[in-house]
């Protein structure tokens, strides 16, 4: 399993942005298995964790995310992206 973790600063429209995500279809070209969005409202920080089955899927998803508009969508400015292998995954 692989993960793309994107960090955003200066979020001002978290509720509207998350509503739009929840009401939309999965974007084309992003073969993700799961998406988690974590927020620190007081700090205006958002962390988006996207999980993929394979490294190839992660690369495709990363390219698709990077091709999307960089305009502020409520999550603020993207300040970092990490592409990582998941070596431990536990569920309750």
N, C-alpha and C positions, 0 to 999 in steps of 0.2 A: 504494500500500500504506500502511496505517496501523498504529500501534502503541499499545497501552495498557501502560504500565509502572507496576507497583505495587510499593512498597517496604514492607518489614515489619521491625520491630526486636523483639528479645527472643525470638527463635525458640528453642524448647526441644525440639520434637518433629519435627525435620526429616525424619528417616528414616520415621517413621510417616505423616506428612502426604504425603510424596512417594509412598510405597507406595499409599496410598489413591487418590491422583490417577492413578497408573499402572494401577490395577485397576478404575477406574470408567469409565463411559461419559461422553461429552461432556455437560456440563450443558445443559439446555434453554435456548434463548434466547441462546446465545453462538455466533454464526456465525464463529468464528475459523478461520484456516487453519493456524496454528502456535502452540505454547506452549513457552516456555523458562523454566526456573526456575533461577536462579543463587543460590548460597549461600556465605556466609562463616561457617563454623561457629564459628570462634574469636570472632567479633564478634556472633554470633546474628542475622545480617542475611540477609534473603531479598529477591531482586528477581525479580518475575514479569513476563516480557515476552510479551504476547499480540499476534499479528499478525492483521490483517484485510485483506480485499481492498479494501473501500470505507470511506469515512468514515461512511456510514450504518450499515454493519455494526459499525464500532467503537463508535458511539454505542449501538447495541442491546446489544452485549456489555458495555459500561461500565455501562449501566443494570441489566443482569442481575447483574453482579458486585456492584454496589452494593446490590442487593436481597437478596443472600445474607447469612446471619448474620454478624455482626461478632465472634462468639465466637472465641476463640483456637483455631485448628485445628492448632496446632503450628508455624505460621510466625510467631507473635507478633502484635503490634499493627501494623495498617496505619498507616504514617506519611506516606504520600504516594501520589498517583496523577497520572501525566502522560498526556495524550492527544496523540499526535504524528503527523505525516506522515513517512513513510520516504522519503527522497530518494536514498539509495544503498543497494543491497542486492547483495552479491556472494557467490558461492559458489566454493569451490575447484575 
